[in-house]
Amino acid sequence: MNELVHGKFGIGAPVRRKEDDALVTGRGRYTDDVQPEGALRAYVLRSSVAHARIALGDLEPARTAPGVAMVMTAADIPDLGPMPTKTVMTQSDGTRHAVPPRPVLATDTVRHVGEPIALVVADTLANAKSAAELIDVDYEPLDAVIETGDALTPGAPLVWPQSGSNLAFVYDAGDAAATDRAFEAAHHVARIDIVNNRLVCNYMEPRGCIGEYDAASGRYTLTAGTQGGHSMQAIIAGDILGIPRERLRVITPDVGGGFGTKNFVYPEYPACLVAAERLGRPVKWICERSEHFLADAHGRDNLSTAEVALDADGRILALRVEIVAAMGAYLHQYGPMIPSFGLSMATGLYHVPVMYGVVKGVFTNTTPTDAYRGAGRPEAAYLLERLVDKAAAEMDMSPAELRRRNFIRPEQMPYTTLTGRMYDTGDFAVHMDQALAAADWQGFAARAEESAARGRYRGIGMATYIEACAFAGSEEATVELGRDGSLTLLIGTQTNGQGHATAYGQIIAEQFGVDLDRITMIQGDTDRVRKGGGTGGSRSIPIGLPSVLEASRSLVRKIKDLAADRLEAGAADLELVGGEVRVVGTDRSVTLAEIAASAPEQLWAREEVKQAEATYPNGTHVCELEVDPETGDITLLNYVIVDDFGVTVNPLLLAGQVHGGVVQAIGQALMESTVYDEDGQLLTASFLDYQMPRAADIPDISFQTHNIPSTTNALGIKGAGEAGTIGAGPAVMNAVVDALRRGGVLAHIDMPATPQRVWEAFRAANS
């Protein structure tokens, strides 16, 4: 590991976030804070019907309404390409599935409530909304299929009638015949049917964009909160506008949360760019919270069945999984790929001799789904860990013991799973035991008795998880020395609030011997940063940081070589401290500013460290809670996590990421429910009906690490951005099931375990 040069920085230092001062004092600059001179405001008219043929009436009343500059419909943009699906999967039969067209604005048919029909541009938002009310949309309703479980039933309404089915694709993994044979020989088979509920992301900052066009250069500029401008640039320019990507600049200011959902191109972006070109003025659109519920990609929504075959000693012989994944009305940008991540992690931390899994993607007349924090891996861990707990109960074994008997052992590493994942390091039993001790699992019985004396039922649950993240790839980093001795990092990851400037900055500060306030990070501008992979899949630190470190080291060498001549010393005898290059053990020095001024051109270094395999963080979550059978209320009492993240770069940032992920998973497990009625109207389309977790709902979280460095990452780091979301869901629900069982409720319960569902379960058990 790199030796610390500047003791308060470097890998492992608990550096406080440098970004927070501006953000918490109102000095952040988000998309809606950008106010180009002469900007017009845009409003999107959306479908109010889940499935219908449409025809637009006379548009003149809207186009001539006060302040209106444009009413754009599909007829006005025939040359735009459709919204692309970038991951087309190979199916079980070797073919690649079809991708139905998804226009920027609906043409003759709408397929979900919230689908965009027209863009109205006016001098004010109020005028744009008023004009939209003048647009007459003639809906000829068509039958709709809403529930995921209904999509493949005979006679179900078809989202795409020309396909003859609502089956979008089917792909599989493993050996079906060998798995069947193992099940036939099993001592015991445990089975579980799971609903992984649909979620609405609900980041703090809704989406927005500003489209601009410069006639002199023929270039467009899009300002938007994204998870990476370079992918936006490539897709909007190449797939939709049909122009060279160099003609589109994408600027991303501060971003108030992304969680996967801001990783995608949405129809408003190309529409506003075209409107700006035709009107010769900037066009600004800001999403309202109600629009976010209807139009931004949703997450999860799987119906899954899993079976595990066990021998008499509780050792796993085989695993069988079937996932029905709702795609919504269209195949979103990466939608078809998301269930494949889950399928690839189906066996978790366990040695499974044989398995078979199949994924069926289905169309429904609902908002399309795509990646949401964890993207398939939370779904996999939830299914498997609920199944393992059920198997342990049926085998009359403790949940820990069944897991221990089936864990992949450290001496088996590197271990290649049946789905091709290569686990490099980990000691799963150790972090499980550490978590159980921290949670005082052995003392739970006494605490359960105390709860029972008060008429409550206490439950304790655990989940052990492993995930694949920080996938193979690279991230270019450039470090520049300014004339004033300051340092600038240019990198194509994209902070959405995670603290990139702090994490990268503490490494640069260590190498150059300066404080964080001397370092500036440039992200979010495709003109200034020449390429980048954005943020997603927990990649920014594991993939970006090695390049930042190597670029820093390269620039330090250049600086030392120049300073060696001025100081008449060998480069090996120099150190960088306090903004100076100093001869070790002397007072002879030269400032970084003096070095920069004396150089014939700006000093900089660029490096790109490549990674060949994903990283595999893993850990154990333990949740303890209490249920009130009279009201169904659940109170979380204790939460313990022990994780293996390889190397901790910054313990404060790491804890923040883990805590946030846990809270999101608690929201899914106990509160968040996306409910459509039979006609496809979203009933939970605001915070009045869609419950989000609050601080008061969350207990203190005990977070520890048992790190074993990754061998696939240059710095030994394993990604951490999604891990909390992956481990928490099954831990919470296993605790709920345990509490219900103690109260005599043996029926299955799905997420979200709301007070109403829990109360109904007690009532049914006692009737």
N, C-alpha and C positions, 0 to 999 in steps of 0.2 A: 504494500500500500504506500502511496505517496507520503513522504515525510512532511509534516506540517511546517510551513515557513512562517505563517502569520497565525499564531496560536488560536485565535478566536474564530478562524475560518477553516475551510477544508472539509473533507468528508467526515461526517459524524458530528460536526459542530451544531449546537442548537441555536442557530441564527434566527432571530425574529424577522418576520416578513417585512421587507422594505416597501412593499406595495401598499400595505394597509393604511399608512398615514393619509395618503391621498384618497383612498377609497372610502374610508370611514368618516372623512371630513368633507365629503361632497365634491371632491376635486377629480373624481374619476371622469373619464370622457367616453361615454357609450355612443352607440349609433344615433340615438335620439338627441344627443347633445350636439351633434354635428349639424350646423345650420348653413348650408351653402347659400350664397346670395341669389335671390330670385327663385328659390326652390318652390315647386308646386307640390301639392299633397295628393296622394293616391289612396283610393279606397277600393277594396275588392268585393264585388257582388258574388255571393256564394250560393250554391244550391241549397234550398230548404227541403229537398226531397232526397231520399236515399237512392232511388232508382227510377228514372223516368226518361222518356224522350222529350227533348226540349225544342222550342222554337222561340226566337226573339221577335218581339213586335217592333213597332216603329221606334227607332232610337233617337229621332230628332228632338223630341221633348227633353230628353236627357242631355243631348249634345248642345242644345241651345239654352240650357238652364244657366242661371246666374253663376259666373265665375268658372264655368266648365271649359277646360282646354281640350279634353279628349275623352272619348268613350271607346275603349279598345275591346273587341271581341275576337273570337277565333277567326272570323272572316277577315280581320285586319292583319293577321300575322300568318299567312299561309306558308311562308318560307321558313318559319322557325321549326327546328327539329323537335321531336317529342322529348319529354322528360326521360332520361335514360335509366335503364337498369344495368348497372356496371358489373354485376356478378350473375352470370347465367350458369347454372349448375349442370353437371353431367348426371343424368338420371340412371336408375338401376339398369335400364335396358341399353345403356350406352349412348342414348341420344341426348341432345341438349333441349331443354324445355322451351316452349314458345314464350314470347314476351308481348302481351297485348299493348297496343299504343296508349300512351298517357299524354294527351296534349297539354300545352301550357295553359290554355283556356278551353273549357269544354266545348265540343262541337255540337253534335246532335243528341248526345246521351250523357246524363250524369249518373254516377254510380255510387256516390256516398254524399251524405249531408256535409256541406262545407267545401265541396269541390268548386274551384274558381270558375266563374262564367264570364265575368267582364271586369276590366280595370277602368275605374273612373278617375280622371285627373282634373283637379280644379285648383283655384287659388287658395282655398282653405279646405280643411278636412270636413268641416260642416257642410260646405257647398257640395263637396264630392259625395257625401252621404245622402244629401237631399236629392241629388241628381240620380243616384243609384235607385232611389225609390220610384223614380219615373220610368225605369226600364221594366217593360212587361215581359215576363218569362212565362210562356205557355208550357205547363208541365203535363205530359201524358203519362200518368203513373204506370210503373211496371212492378210486378211482384219482386220482392226483395228477400234475400237470405241474410240473416243478421248473426245468428249464433254460430260459433265455430263448429259445434257438435252437429248442427243441422246441414252443414255445407255439402256433405257427401251422402246424405240420405236420398233414397230414390224419390224422384219427383220434386226435389228441391228447386226453387227458382234459380236460374243460372245468371251469374254476373256477366259472363261472356257466352251467350248462346251458341256462337259459332264454334266454340270449343267442345260443346256437347257434355261438359262436366265442369264442376267447380274445383276439380283437382288441377292445381297449377303445376305441380311437379311431384316426383317421388324419387328419393335416392336413399341408399342404404350403406351399411358397413358391417363387416364381420362375416361369419359363416353360419348361415341359417340351419343347414342340416346338422352340423356338429353341435350347435346349440340345442337343437331339438333332442338329440341323443343324450346330451348331458342332463337335460330336464327329465327325461324318461328314467334315468338312473338315480335321481335325487332322493335323498331322505326326506327333505322338506322343500316346499316351494312357497315363497311369500310373494304376494302381488299387491300392487297399489295403483289406483287410478287417481290422477292428480289434475287439478285445474291450476295453471299458472296464469293468474289474472292479468288482464290488459291494463296498462298503465298510461297515464298522461304525464309527460316529463315535468312540466311546471318549473322550469328554471326561473330564477328571480327576474331576469330581464327577458321579456318576450322578444321574438325576432324583429328585425327591421332591416331596411335597406335604403340606400340612396343611389339612384342611377344618374350618371352624368355622361355627356358626350362632347368631345372637342372636335368640331368640324375641321379645323385647320390640320390636325394630325390624323383624324379619322380614328381616334382612340376613345374607348369607353372606360369609365371608372365606376366600379361598384364598391360602395362602402357598406359593410354588413358585419354583424357579429357572427363569426364562423369558428370552426375548429381547425381551419387551415385554408388559407387563401389560394394556394397553388392548385389544389384539387378543384376548388371552385372555378378557378381560371380555366383549367383544362376542359372541364365539363361544359361550362356555359359557352365558352368560345367555340370549342370543337364540336360538341354534340348538339348544341341548340342554336347558337347564332351562326355557326358555319364560317367562322373567321379564324385567322391565325391567332394563337393565344397571346402573342405579343401585343395585339391590339386591345387587350383587356387588362386593365390594372385592377387588382382587388386589394382594398385596404380594410383591415380589421382593427378597430379601436379596442377599448376595453370591452370585455365580454362578461356578462353576468350569468355564467353557468352555461354548460353545453350538454354534458352527459350523453354524448352520441348524437342527440337530436339536432344539434346545430352543425353537424358534419355534412349535411346534405344540401343539394341545390333544390330550391323550392321555386314554384312558378313565378312568384312575385319578382324574383331577381332578374331574369331575362325580360320580363314584361316591363319593368321600370327602366331598364336600359334602352329598350326600343322606344319607349315613350319619350325618354330624354332626348334621344336622337331626333325624333320626328318633331318635337316641340322646341328644341333648341334651348331647353332650360333643365336644371336638375329636377328630378322627380323623387319624392321621398314617401316611403310607405312604412308605417309602424304597426306591427301586429297588436291587436287588442287581446286581452286575456281570453275572452270568449272565442276568438278566432283560433288561438293556440289550441284550445281543447278540441276544436273541430278539424283543424287543417294540418297541424304539425304531426309528423310521424309519431304513432303510438309505439309502445313497447310491450314485449312479452306476448301474452295470449296464446298459450299452448294447452292442448289437452293431451295428456301423456299417460301411458301405461307402462309399468316396469315390473318385471318378475325376476326374482333371484332364486337359483337352485343351490341348495346347501346340502352338505353331507351331515352325518350324525354329530360331528364335532363342531358344526357351525362354520365350516370353511366353504367359501364360495366355489361352486363348480361351473356356473354359467350365469350370464345376464342376458335378458331380452328386453328390448325397449321399443316402443312405438310412440312417435310424436306426431300429432296433428297440429300444425302451426298455421295460425291465421295470418294471411298476407294482407287482408283488407281488399279493397276493390282493384288495386293495381299492385304490380311488383315494384316496390320502392327501390331506391338507389342500390342498397345492399341487402334488401329484404330476404331474397332467397338464400343468401349465404348464412344468415344469422343462426338458423337451427343447426347448420353443419358444425358450428363451433361447439354447440352443446353435444351433438352426437360424438364429436371427436374426444370429448371429455367424459363420456358416459360411464367409464369404469372408475373414475375418481382416483383415490389413493390406494385402491385395492388391487391385489393380484387376482385377476380374473382369467381363468384358463381359456375360456371361449365365450364369445358374445355375438349377438346380432341385434342391430338396430335399424329402424326404418323411419324416415321423415316423410310426411305427406304435407305439402303446402296447399292451402285451400283459399279460394276467393270467397269473400263475403262483402256485402254492401256496407262497408265500414271504412273508416280512415285507414290508409295503409300503415303497416308496421315496419319497423326497421330497428337498428341498433339502439339500445338503451343501456345505460351503465352496466357493463358486464357482457352484454350481447351474446346470449346463448349459454354462457358459462354459469350464470346464476340459475338458469332453468335446469341445467344438468345437475348441479350440486343439490338443488332443492329436491328434484325427483329421487336421486340416489340416496340422499341422507334421510329422507322420509321413509324410503323403502328399507334401509338398513335398520332404522329404529323399529319398524314394524316387524321385520324378521327377527330381531333380537327378542321382542316381546313374545312372539309366537314360539321361539325356541327356548323361552324361559332363561334367557341370558341377559346380562347387563349390556347396555348399549356400548360401553367402553370395551368390554371383553370381546364382543363380536367383531368390533372394529380392529382390535389389537391382533386377533387371530388372522385377519385378512390383509393387514397393511403390507404394502411393498416394503421390504426391509432395506436399510441403508446399504448393505453389502450387495444388493441386487442392482444398485445404481451403477452406470446409467441404465435405465429401464425403458424399453420401448413398448408402449401399450399396443393393444390389438387394433387401435385406430391410427397408429403411426406417431403418436406423441412420444417424445424422448425426454423423460424426466432425468435431470442430471444429478440433483442432490436433494436430500431431505431426510429427516428422521421423524416420522410422523408420530410414533408412539411417545417420543420425548415431549413434543409440544402438547400432545393430548394429556399426558400425565401432569405436565406443568399447569395446564389450564384447569384440570380437575382439582388440583391442590389449591390453586388460587381461588377457585370458586367454593372451596370446602364442600365438595360433592359428598364426602363421607358424613358430614354433619347435617345433610339435608333432611333426614327423617325427623329429627327433633324440630326443625323449623316447620316442617309440614304439619306436625302435631299441633304446634302453636297456632298455625293458621286455622286448622280444623276446629280448634277450641273457640275460634271467633266466627265460625260458620263460613269460612273461606277454604278454597282448595288451592294448594300451592303446587306448582309444577316446576320441574327442572329438565332442561333439554340441552343437547349438544349437537354439534355438527363439525365434522372434519372435512376439509376441502383442499383441493388443489386446482389451480387454473393455469391456462396458457395465456400469456400476454407478452407485451414488448416483443412482437413477432420479428422474425428475421428481416433485416433491412439495415438502413443507415440514415444518418442525419448530418448534413454538412454544417459545420460551424466556422465562422470567420471572426477573428478577434483583431481589432485595429487599435493602434496607439495614436491618440490625438496629439495635436501640437501643444496642448496645455498639460500633457501627461495623463489625461484621462483615458479610459479604455471603453471600447464599444464592442459588444457582441452582436453579430447578425446571425440569426438561426431561424429555420423554417418550421419549428414547432409553434404552437399557438396557445398561450396561456388563456384559460377560461376562468381564472381565479385560483389556480393551484399554487402559485408562487414561483413561477419559473425564474423571474429576475433574482429572487433570493437564492434558489438552489444553484443555478448556474453561476450567479455572482459570487457565492461563497467559495467556489472552486477557483474562479479567476482571481479573487482577492487573495487567496492563499498563494497562488503562483507569483503574483506581482507585488505582494506585500503592501497592498493598499486597502482602504476601507470601501465598503459597498457603495458609498455615495460618489465614488470616483468611477463607477461602472454604469454604463447605459446599455440596456438590451433593446435591440430592434427586432421586432417581429411584425407580422401582419401587414406587409406591404410587398407585393410581388415585384414592384420596381426596384426596391432596395435589397430584398433578399432573393437571390436568384433561383432557389429551389427549396422545397421543404415537404415533409410528410405530415405536418400538422400534429394535432393531439388526438389521441384515441387509442384504445387498446393498451392503456398504461405504458405508452412508449416514450413519452417526452424525456423523462429522466434517464431510464436505462439505455435508451438509444442515443439521446442527445448529449448526455453528460460526458461519455468517453470522447466524443469529438471536441467538445468544449475544452476538456482537459488537454488533449493532444494539440489543439490549436494554440492554447495558452503556452504550453511548453515550447512549441516551435517559435512563437514570438519571443518568449523569454530568451531563447538561444540567440536569436537575431540581435536583441537588445544587448545581451552580454558581449557579443562579438564586437559591436560598435563601442560599447563602454570600455572594453578591454584596451582598445587603442588609446582612448582618452586618458585612462587611468594608469596606463602602462603596467597592466597586470594580466595574468592569465584569466580566461573566462571561467575556469574552474574555481578561481579564488574569489569570485564575485557573488553577492547576494542582493536580492531585491527586498528592500525594507522601507516602509514609510514614504513611498513615492520616489525612492532613490535607488541607484545601483551603487553598492558600496563594496569596497575591498574588505573582506572578512577580517575582523580584528583590528581595523584602523578607522580613522576618521576621514579617509579619502573617499569621496563619493561624487556622483553626478546625478542630477534629477532626471526623471523620465521625460519631463518637458524639454530639458536640454538635449537629451538624446534624440527626441522627436524633431526638434528644430534643426539639429545638425545633419539629419538623414537627408539624402538627395530626393527622396520621395516618401510618401506615407508608409510607415511600417505596419505590416499586417501579416497574418498567417491564417491559412485555411486547411482544415483537416476533415476527413470523413471516415470514421471508424465503422467498419462493416461487421454485422452480427449474422451468423449463419443459422441460428436456431432460436426459438422462443425461450423465454424464461418461465419458470414454474413456481410462483409463490404458493405457499400452502400454510395451513394453520388449523387451529381449533377454536371454536366459539362455544361458550356456555351461557345459557340464559336461565334466569330464575324469575318466576312471576307468580302472581296470585290472582285467582278468579273469584268473583263474587257471583254465586249462582242465582241470587235474587235479581240482579240487574244485567248480568253478562259482562260487566266491566272487567277489564284486565289491567292490572298494575304491574309494570316491570320493576323488579326489585334489585336485581344485580345482573351485571353483564361483564363477562371476562373473555378476553381474547389473548391468545398467544400465537404469533405469526412468525413465519420464516420468510423474510424479504431479502435474504442474501447478505446485503450490506445496507445499513441505515445511513443515508446521506445527510438528512436533517431530521432529528427526532420530533421536532415540533411540527414541521410540515407533514411528516409521516402520520403522526397521530391525528392531525386534522383530516387527512384523506381517509383514514380508517374510520374515524368517528362519523364523517359525513356519509360514507357508504353504508355503515350500520343503520343510521337513521333512515336512509332511503329504503333499506330492506325492511325495517320495522314498519314504515309506512305501507309497504306492499302487504306485509303479513297481517297487519291488524286494522288497516284503515282504508286504503285506496281501492276504489271500485269504480271501474268504467262501465256504466250501464246504458245500454240502448233499449228502447222499446221495440215492439214487434215490427214497427214501421221504419226502424232505423234512425229514429230521433235520439240524439244523445241526451239522456236525462241528467247526467252528472256533468254539466257543461260549465260549472262555475264552482268557486270555493264554498258556495252555499250547500252544495250537494256532494262535492268531492273533498273528502277530508284529507288534510295533510298533517304530518307529525309536527308537533310543537315541542319547545324545550321542556315543558312540564311533563311531556309523555315519556321522556328519555331518562333512564337512571344514569348514575355515574358509570363510566365505562373504564374498566381496568384493562389496560393495554400493555402487553409485554411482547418482546421478541425473543426468538431462539433462532438466530440467523446462521445459516450454512451457506457460504458464498456460492453463487452460481458459477458453473464452469463455462457457460455459453456466453456470458456477458463479460466484456473487457474489464469491468470494475467489480464484478461479482454481484451486481445488483439484480434483484428480481422486482418486476413491476408491482406497484402497490395501489394504483388509482381506483381499481374496481374490487379489490379483495374484500372490503368490508361488506359490500352488497352481496357477495357470493356466499359468505359464510353465515350471514345473519338470518336470512329468511328461514332456512331449515332449523336453525337452533331455536328461534322463537317459536316456530310452529310445533317442533317436537316438545317444547316446554308446555305449550297449550294442550297438546294431546295428552301429556302426562298429567296435567291438572284435571282435565276432563275425566280421564280414566279413574283418578282417585275419587272423583265425584260420581262415579257410576255411569259415566257416559262413554260407551264403547263405539259409538258411531263415528264414521270418518268426518273430518271437517277440512274444508279448503280455505285458502286465503281469499279475501281478508277475513280473519276471525273477529268480526265486528261484535259489539255487545248484543245486537239482535240475534246474530247467528248462534252465539254462545248460549244466550238465554233460551233460544228455541231448542238447542241440543239438550240442555238440562230438562226442559219441560217435556220433550219427547221421551227422554229416558225415564222420567218419573210418572208418565201417564199410564 
